Amino acid sequence: MDFQLTPEQRDLQQLVRDIAHRELAPLASRWDRTHEFPWDSIRALGRAGVLGLTIPERYGGVGGSWFEAVLAIEEVARVCYQTAMAVLGELGVQTQTIVHYGTDAHKARYLPAVGRGELICAICMTEPDAGSDAGAILTQATAAKDGYTINGSKVLISRADVAGVFLTFVRFGDTPGSRGVGAVLIDRGTPGLEIGPGEETLGGELLFPVYFHDVHLSPEAVLVKEHGFRKLMAAFNGQRCLNAAISLGQAQGAFDAAVTYVQTRRQFGQRLADFQGVQWMLADMAIDLDAARLLIYRAACNAGAGLPDQVEAAKAKAFANETAIHVSNQAMQLFGGHGYLKSMQVERFLRGARFGALAGGTPQIQRNIIADSLVGRRATGRARD
Ligand SMILES: Cc1cc2nc3c(=O)[nH]c(=O)nc-3n(C[C@H](O)[C@H](O)[C@H](O)COP(=O)(O)OP(=O)(O)OC[C@H]3O[C@@H](n4cnc5c(N)ncnc54)[C@H](O)[C@@H]3O)c2cc1C
């Protein structure tokens, strides 16, 4: 497998790196402190066409691949966790579900505005009693005379304060298990859609409960019908590559800061970088970063314009999520007590790095997927409908 970037991909990587250093980095601690949605950073990326990377040209995007999306989001995450999370919403599963499964009307209505950074799309999957077990959701879509009525509630939803549209996982009728699950698009302002108060998080962004009280939808609002759970999960494989790339970017940012720091800080009459114990820590961190990057690039490259392979994406996500925690923790260690100060950005990387292993399918769930591919679902005890 060849990961040589094409000249265009190198240009894209450099473009995003330049924007990240010039426009995103100076604002990163503000978004972290205030919990505001990073509109200024998102608009900067929208102006450069980055948000439309995976949107077809016909709908105002760039028509790029998952690999290009991975390259871009890694650069963003290297300087700003909040902006990377916002970009994840624009490049990720919600947009891609519309790209792959939406009607022409859905695409024309939502994609151009998403690509310009003017429309934020939330994904509403997690419920109070259905997190990792997404096939157990209870939010109900009941057939009505002229469409559907939605009732239920979601929790831990990113961007619900600013989203213009909510891609919502629902259960159609009384079909049990994951077979009954599909998805609908609910516009902000639709009667019966209520956003609860935001909760502060370790990483700095807010997460919201979302409620649906007799929300009436036309049949056109259905994006994926029942028996569509596999399709929705397939789109999540792309999300997992992007989530992994955020982890990688966070870890790389922490590592870069540590490499600089150990070359300036002196103890016992020499630079920290001159101690072999420190050098070996850096070497191990560099190995982990490269291994994570290779797994992510493989999953994203093999996907081309389609959706990444489930097992490749699972390996990349589990490894990158755990690498991010370990590498950013080691980076803080190299800063000593100074690394614990909020004024040192390394503590921000460590907090941001914790997100990946908690969202979008935990490393435990990724290991279940990998194990299923090795010994079969029945053998791993998760054979369900
Ligand atoms: C920063 C952040 C942003 C988020 N944004 C969104 C969003 O926008 N939209 C959305 O819908 N959700 C969002 N979530 C929710 C997220 O997707 C869920 O938290 C995640 O799916 C895990 O579900 P849970 O929290 O209910 O944990 P649980 O499913 O209760 O899991 C708890 C623990 O048990 C383990 N576990 C569960 N099942 C198994 C198993 N079969 N085998 C082994 N271990 C298992 C898990 O790995 C975990 O360690 C977000 C979460 C975070 C942290």
The ligand as a Gaussian input file, in Angstrom:
#p B3LYP/6-31G(d) Opt

LIG

0 1
 C      -17.738000      14.188000      23.325000
 C      -18.907000      13.317000      22.980000
 C      -19.730000      13.688000      21.931000
 C      -20.858000      12.917000      21.633000
 N      -21.691000      13.322000      20.621000
 C      -22.760000      12.574000      20.306000
 C      -23.649000      12.998000      19.266000
 O      -23.468000      14.049000      18.648000
 N      -24.717000      12.214000      18.984000
 C      -24.950000      11.035000      19.639000
 O      -25.931000      10.370000      19.299000
 N      -24.152000      10.619000      20.647000
 C      -23.065000      11.365000      21.000000
 N      -22.243000      10.968000      22.019000
 C      -22.574000       9.768000      22.772000
 C      -21.684000       8.583000      22.454000
 O      -21.848000       8.141000      21.135000
 C      -21.980000       7.485000      23.493000
 O      -21.554000       8.009000      24.745000
 C      -21.294000       6.184000      23.182000
 O      -21.927000       5.546000      22.094000
 C      -21.280000       5.236000      24.382000
 O      -22.573000       5.063000      24.884000
 P      -22.851000       5.245000      26.464000
 O      -22.273000       6.544000      26.896000
 O      -24.310000       5.038000      26.692000
 O      -22.013000       4.109000      27.164000
 P      -22.449000       2.582000      27.411000
 O      -22.944000       1.981000      26.145000
 O      -23.326000       2.551000      28.596000
 O      -21.044000       1.928000      27.773000
 C      -20.423000       2.086000      29.044000
 C      -19.135000       1.270000      29.053000
 O      -19.452000      -0.120000      28.814000
 C      -18.724000      -0.613000      27.713000
 N      -19.538000      -1.550000      26.930000
 C      -20.804000      -1.391000      26.481000
 N      -21.194000      -2.455000      25.769000
 C      -20.147000      -3.313000      25.753000
 C      -19.920000      -4.603000      25.175000
 N      -20.846000      -5.217000      24.411000
 N      -18.715000      -5.196000      25.376000
 C      -17.743000      -4.577000      26.115000
 N      -17.900000      -3.360000      26.676000
 C      -19.089000      -2.743000      26.498000
 C      -18.390000       0.627000      26.867000
 O      -17.233000       0.418000      26.067000
 C      -18.169000       1.673000      27.949000
 O      -16.849000       1.578000      28.415000
 C      -21.130000      11.734000      22.368000
 C      -20.277000      11.356000      23.416000
 C      -19.190000      12.147000      23.729000
 C      -18.308000      11.739000      24.881000

